[in-house]
């Protein structure tokens, strides 16, 4: 069974930074694309960033481009999301997810089949 365990959420002031971690077990980051999503109250789950297994290329939503960085440590089977210049509108539950082997749109939430439990990020004004 695939397990994704997230950590690193918390309370931070606007302009501050947080680093989220997600440790995967059951299958490796060398094979599967990993993504980060978030969900605010009353809103749909929103794509933030993804990283591909072989090339290491990354994709970002426009809302976080230039502020957030996704990366992996394959030896530790861990994916990170470094979040800088945080804004109050970044407040949400943040999820890591593992994508199925084949898909069409890397930002499509429906193409990810394993999810972490979520970690709360709150940005105060």
C-alpha positions as CSV (number, residue, x, y, z in Angstrom):
1,X,0.0,0.0,0.0
2,X,1.2,3.5,-0.9
3,X,1.4,5.9,2.1
4,X,2.1,9.6,1.9
5,X,2.9,11.4,5.2
6,X,3.0,15.2,5.2
7,X,4.5,17.6,7.7
8,X,5.7,21.2,8.0
9,X,2.4,23.1,8.1
10,X,1.7,25.8,10.7
11,X,1.0,29.4,11.3
12,X,3.2,32.1,9.7
13,X,2.9,35.8,9.1
14,X,2.4,37.3,5.6
15,X,5.8,37.5,3.9
16,X,7.2,34.5,5.7
17,X,8.2,31.0,4.6
18,X,7.4,27.4,5.2
19,X,8.8,24.1,3.9
20,X,6.4,21.2,3.6
21,X,7.7,17.6,3.4
22,X,6.0,14.4,2.2
23,X,7.5,11.0,2.7
24,X,6.3,8.3,0.4
25,X,6.3,4.5,0.9
26,X,5.1,1.6,-1.2
27,X,6.4,3.0,-4.5
28,X,9.3,5.3,-5.4
29,X,9.6,8.8,-6.6
30,X,11.9,7.6,-9.4
31,X,8.8,6.2,-11.2
32,X,5.8,8.5,-10.3
33,X,5.1,12.1,-10.8
34,X,4.5,13.9,-7.5
35,X,2.3,16.9,-7.0
36,X,1.2,19.4,-4.4
37,X,-2.4,20.7,-4.1
38,X,-4.3,22.8,-1.6
39,X,-7.9,23.2,-0.6
40,X,-9.4,26.2,1.1
41,X,-12.8,26.1,2.8
42,X,-15.6,26.1,0.3
43,X,-13.2,25.8,-2.7
44,X,-12.2,23.0,-5.0
45,X,-8.8,21.3,-4.6
46,X,-6.3,23.4,-6.5
47,X,-3.1,22.3,-8.3
48,X,0.0,24.0,-7.2
49,X,3.1,22.2,-8.5
50,X,4.4,18.9,-9.9
51,X,7.7,17.3,-10.6
52,X,8.3,14.5,-13.1
53,X,10.3,11.4,-12.2
54,X,13.0,11.1,-14.8
55,X,13.8,14.6,-16.1
56,X,13.0,16.4,-12.8
57,X,11.1,19.1,-14.8
58,X,8.6,21.1,-12.8
59,X,5.2,22.7,-13.4
60,X,3.6,25.4,-11.4
61,X,0.3,27.1,-11.1
62,X,0.4,30.8,-12.0
63,X,-0.7,31.8,-8.5
64,X,2.4,30.4,-6.9
65,X,5.0,30.7,-9.7
66,X,8.1,32.5,-8.5
67,X,7.2,31.9,-4.8
68,X,6.9,28.1,-4.4
69,X,9.5,25.5,-5.4
70,X,8.9,21.8,-5.6
71,X,11.8,19.4,-5.2
72,X,12.6,15.8,-4.4
73,X,15.2,13.8,-2.5
74,X,15.0,10.4,-4.1
75,X,17.3,8.7,-1.6
76,X,14.8,9.7,1.1
77,X,11.7,9.2,-1.0
78,X,10.6,12.6,0.0
79,X,9.1,15.5,-1.9
80,X,9.3,19.1,-0.7
81,X,7.4,22.3,-1.2
82,X,9.3,25.4,-0.3
83,X,6.9,28.3,0.1
84,X,8.2,31.9,0.2
85,X,6.5,35.3,0.3
86,X,3.4,33.8,1.8
87,X,0.1,35.7,1.5
88,X,-3.1,35.4,3.6
89,X,-4.8,33.9,0.5
90,X,-2.4,31.0,0.7
91,X,-4.2,29.8,3.8
92,X,-5.5,26.2,3.1
93,X,-5.0,22.6,3.7
94,X,-2.0,21.4,1.6
95,X,-1.8,17.9,0.2
96,X,0.9,15.9,-1.5
97,X,-0.2,13.3,-4.1
98,X,1.2,10.7,-6.4
99,X,0.1,10.5,-10.0
100,X,-0.9,7.5,-12.0
101,X,1.7,6.3,-14.6
102,X,-0.1,7.7,-17.6
103,X,-2.0,10.9,-17.9
104,X,-2.9,13.8,-20.2
105,X,-2.7,16.9,-17.9
106,X,-0.3,17.1,-15.1
107,X,-2.4,19.6,-13.2
108,X,-5.5,17.5,-13.3
109,X,-6.5,16.4,-9.8
110,X,-8.3,13.4,-11.2
111,X,-5.0,11.9,-12.5
112,X,-3.6,11.5,-8.9
113,X,-4.5,8.3,-7.2
114,X,-2.7,8.5,-3.8
115,X,-3.0,11.4,-1.3
116,X,-1.5,12.4,1.9
117,X,-3.6,13.3,4.9
118,X,-3.1,17.1,4.5
119,X,-1.4,19.7,6.6
120,X,-2.8,23.1,7.6
121,X,-1.1,26.2,6.5
122,X,-2.4,29.5,8.0
123,X,-1.0,32.9,6.9
124,X,-1.9,35.8,9.1
125,X,-2.2,39.4,7.8
